[in-house]
């Protein structure tokens, strides 16, 4: 189990960074079309992983009231974290976070990646299929975030090489988070369903508070249909790998 967690934690961080680096090779005109599509798909994977995987898995091992209260409290917690601290998920040049200093963005991103590691470990400790789809959802939503972080660092005077290296360093926080969760949750099995509930809350919050509002900026019918199809494709991917597995 530990090797599954380590492997997919590394894949979650490196895969997202590699995907972002690959997209950055495309001209900006192409990226403007690709990134919103990826965000639509990522939104579906996050919602699918939360509602089809994490919450049901938590409900199997803990009382309904406790799990749902934890999900609700988690959403409030992540709202507070984003409002007052460093949990912002920026995907374009227009968001207010671009006014912040690059080092703060890197700290926030490292913390977020650490939490992603905890999420992946908790999912794998519940079941391998849940762990795989959770890692997949992490990769899907981290790619546009890494692109946004890269843009922020460039705006703050970093070179492309420096931005890539620093983003890579912040991405390494996923593995320590996964290892810490593995050893801690291994001793406290009763905490696992509530960690899953918090993980679901983080996925739901990222999807509805950070990703979906950006999608609403495109108001044409064709854009709306494309977003809906890709969102459903993201949910369908999670359903296929998790429910089908």
Secondary structure per residue as TSV (DSSP state, phi and psi in degrees):
chain	resnum	aa	ss	phi	psi
A	1	X	-	360.0	-39.8
A	2	X	H	-60.3	-39.1
A	3	X	H	-67.4	-36.1
A	4	X	H	-59.6	-46.4
A	5	X	H	-63.9	-46.4
A	6	X	H	-62.9	-46.5
A	7	X	H	-60.8	-47.2
A	8	X	H	-78.6	-23.1
A	9	X	H	-68.4	-43.4
A	10	X	H	-64.3	-42.7
A	11	X	H	-62.8	-38.2
A	12	X	H	-62.6	-40.5
A	13	X	H	-81.6	-49.1
A	14	X	H	-69.4	-38.6
A	15	X	H	-61.8	-43.3
A	16	X	H	-65.1	-43.7
A	17	X	H	-65.7	-40.9
A	18	X	H	-65.8	-40.3
A	19	X	H	-62.9	-41.5
A	20	X	H	-65.6	-43.3
A	21	X	H	-62.5	-38.3
A	22	X	H	-65.1	-43.7
A	23	X	H	-65.4	-31.5
A	24	X	H	-68.4	-16.3
A	25	X	T	-75.2	-20.6
A	26	X	S	-76.3	153.0
A	27	X	-	-59.6	153.3
A	28	X	H	-59.6	-34.2
A	29	X	H	-63.0	-36.2
A	30	X	H	-75.2	-40.1
A	31	X	H	-60.2	-35.7
A	32	X	H	-62.2	-26.5
A	33	X	H	-89.3	-35.5
A	34	X	H	-73.8	-42.9
A	35	X	H	-62.8	-46.7
A	36	X	H	-59.2	-35.8
A	37	X	H	-65.3	-42.5
A	38	X	H	-64.7	-38.6
A	39	X	H	-64.4	-40.0
A	40	X	H	-60.0	-46.4
A	41	X	H	-64.7	-42.8
A	42	X	H	-62.5	-37.6
A	43	X	H	-58.5	-43.7
A	44	X	H	-64.0	-41.4
A	45	X	H	-66.2	-39.1
A	46	X	H	-64.5	-48.0
A	47	X	H	-65.9	-40.0
A	48	X	H	-63.9	-45.1
A	49	X	I	-63.2	-38.1
A	50	X	I	-69.7	-50.8
A	51	X	I	-87.6	-25.9
A	52	X	I	-98.6	-21.2
A	53	X	I	-115.5	-65.3
A	54	X	I	-68.0	-49.6
A	55	X	H	-65.1	-47.8
A	56	X	H	-59.2	-39.0
A	57	X	H	-65.0	-38.9
A	58	X	H	-65.9	-39.3
A	59	X	H	-67.3	-24.7
A	60	X	H	-70.0	-20.7
A	61	X	H	-121.1	-2.0
A	62	X	S	-149.7	161.7
A	63	X	-	-60.8	146.4
A	64	X	H	-57.0	-47.5
A	65	X	H	-59.3	-44.1
A	66	X	H	-63.3	-42.2
A	67	X	H	-66.3	-46.3
A	68	X	H	-69.0	-35.9
A	69	X	H	-63.4	-39.4
A	70	X	H	-64.7	-41.2
A	71	X	H	-61.6	-46.6
A	72	X	H	-63.3	-45.9
A	73	X	H	-62.9	-35.6
A	74	X	H	-65.4	-40.8
A	75	X	H	-62.4	-42.7
A	76	X	H	-63.4	-40.4
A	77	X	H	-62.3	-45.8
A	78	X	H	-70.2	-30.4
A	79	X	H	-62.2	-46.5
A	80	X	H	-62.8	-42.4
A	81	X	H	-61.3	-43.7
A	82	X	H	-70.9	-35.5
A	83	X	H	-69.5	-39.5
A	84	X	H	-113.9	-15.4
A	85	X	S	-122.5	-126.5
A	86	X	S	-130.6	46.7
A	87	X	-	-109.2	22.4
A	88	X	-	-77.8	137.5
A	89	X	-	-110.4	99.7
A	90	X	-	-103.4	136.8
A	91	X	-	-126.4	2.4
A	92	X	S	-151.4	177.8
A	93	X	T	-81.3	-7.4
A	94	X	T	-92.3	-13.1
A	95	X	S	-77.0	155.4
A	96	X	G	-65.1	-23.9
A	97	X	G	-63.5	-18.9
A	98	X	G	-64.9	-16.0
A	99	X	G	-81.6	-9.3
A	100	X	S	-83.3	161.8
A	101	X	-	-72.0	147.1
A	102	X	H	-55.1	-45.4
A	103	X	H	-57.8	-36.0
A	104	X	H	-64.7	-38.1
A	105	X	H	-63.7	-41.9
A	106	X	H	-65.7	-39.0
A	107	X	H	-64.1	-46.4
A	108	X	H	-62.0	-40.0
A	109	X	H	-68.1	-40.3
A	110	X	H	-62.4	-41.6
A	111	X	H	-63.1	-44.0
A	112	X	H	-62.0	-40.5
A	113	X	H	-66.7	-35.9
A	114	X	H	-60.6	-45.2
A	115	X	H	-63.3	-39.5
A	116	X	H	-57.9	-39.0
A	117	X	H	-63.1	-42.0
A	118	X	H	-60.8	-43.4
A	119	X	H	-60.5	-46.0
A	120	X	H	-63.5	-44.2
A	121	X	H	-63.4	-45.0
A	122	X	H	-61.0	-38.0
A	123	X	H	-67.6	-44.3
A	124	X	H	-66.4	-34.3
A	125	X	H	-68.2	-16.9
A	126	X	H	-87.5	-50.1
A	127	X	-	-166.2	151.9
A	128	X	H	-64.7	-44.0
A	129	X	H	-58.6	-41.1
A	130	X	H	-65.0	-38.7
A	131	X	H	-62.7	-41.5
A	132	X	H	-65.3	-47.2
A	133	X	H	-69.4	-30.2
A	134	X	H	-67.4	-44.7
A	135	X	H	-62.0	-39.1
A	136	X	H	-62.5	-43.1
A	137	X	H	-64.8	-37.7
A	138	X	H	-60.4	-48.0
A	139	X	H	-59.9	-44.9
A	140	X	H	-60.9	-40.1
A	141	X	H	-89.0	-18.0
A	142	X	H	-77.2	-28.1
A	143	X	H	-59.5	-53.3
A	144	X	H	-64.9	-30.1
A	145	X	H	-67.0	-41.7
A	146	X	H	-63.6	-36.4
A	147	X	H	-63.3	-42.4
A	148	X	H	-63.3	-42.5
A	149	X	H	-63.1	-40.3
A	150	X	H	-60.0	-44.0
A	151	X	H	-63.5	-38.9
A	152	X	H	-62.2	-45.2
A	153	X	H	-64.2	-39.5
A	154	X	H	-63.2	-39.5
A	155	X	H	-64.5	-25.9
A	156	X	T	-94.7	13.9
A	157	X	T	96.3	2.6
A	158	X	-	-77.7	149.7
A	159	X	-	-77.7	166.6
A	160	X	H	-60.5	-40.4
A	161	X	H	-65.4	-45.4
A	162	X	H	-61.2	-42.8
A	163	X	H	-62.5	-41.5
A	164	X	H	-66.8	-42.8
A	165	X	H	-65.1	-45.4
A	166	X	H	-66.9	-38.9
A	167	X	H	-63.2	-37.2
A	168	X	H	-64.3	-39.9
A	169	X	H	-65.6	-41.6
A	170	X	H	-66.6	-30.4
A	171	X	H	-68.5	-24.7
A	172	X	T	-68.7	-10.8
A	173	X	H	-68.6	-15.3
A	174	X	H	-61.7	-44.3
A	175	X	H	-64.9	-48.3
A	176	X	H	-57.3	-38.3
A	177	X	H	-62.1	-42.4
A	178	X	H	-66.3	-42.4
A	179	X	H	-67.2	-41.8
A	180	X	H	-61.4	-43.4
A	181	X	H	-66.7	-39.7
A	182	X	H	-59.5	-49.2
A	183	X	H	-73.7	-34.2
A	184	X	H	-73.1	-49.0
A	185	X	H	-70.1	-25.1
A	186	X	H	-63.0	-29.2
A	187	X	H	-91.5	-20.3
A	188	X	-	-126.6	74.6
A	189	X	G	-61.8	-31.6
A	190	X	G	-66.3	-19.5
A	191	X	G	-81.7	-19.4
A	192	X	H	-56.4	-48.2
A	193	X	H	-61.5	-30.9
A	194	X	H	-78.2	-31.0
A	195	X	H	-66.2	-38.4
A	196	X	H	-62.9	-40.1
A	197	X	H	-64.2	-42.2
A	198	X	H	-64.8	-38.3
A	199	X	H	-63.3	-42.7
A	200	X	H	-61.2	-40.7
A	201	X	H	-60.8	-40.9
A	202	X	H	-66.0	-40.8
A	203	X	H	-65.4	-44.3
A	204	X	H	-62.8	-43.9
A	205	X	H	-64.0	-45.7
A	206	X	I	-59.3	-42.3
A	207	X	I	-65.8	-50.3
A	208	X	I	-86.0	-27.0
A	209	X	I	-95.9	-31.8
A	210	X	I	-109.2	-39.6
A	211	X	I	-88.9	-50.5
A	212	X	H	-61.3	-42.7
A	213	X	H	-56.8	-36.3
A	214	X	H	-66.7	-34.4
A	215	X	H	-66.9	-30.2
A	216	X	T	-70.7	-9.6
A	217	X	T	-70.5	-23.8
A	218	X	-	-91.2	116.5
A	219	X	-	-109.9	-0.1
A	220	X	S	-74.9	155.7
A	221	X	H	-63.8	-40.8
A	222	X	H	-63.8	-40.6
A	223	X	H	-65.2	-42.0
A	224	X	H	-62.5	-42.8
A	225	X	H	-66.0	-41.7
A	226	X	H	-62.5	-43.4
A	227	X	H	-62.6	-43.5
A	228	X	H	-63.2	-43.7
A	229	X	H	-63.0	-43.7
A	230	X	H	-70.6	-36.3
A	231	X	H	-61.7	-46.0
A	232	X	H	-65.5	-33.2
A	233	X	H	-64.9	-39.0
A	234	X	H	-63.4	-45.6
A	235	X	H	-62.3	-43.0
A	236	X	H	-62.7	-36.3
A	237	X	H	-61.9	-46.1
A	238	X	H	-63.7	-43.3
A	239	X	I	-61.4	-40.3
A	240	X	I	-64.7	-48.5
A	241	X	I	-76.5	-33.0
A	242	X	I	-89.5	-57.7
A	243	X	I	-68.5	-42.2
A	244	X	-	-65.0	-32.3
A	245	X	-	-80.1	360.0
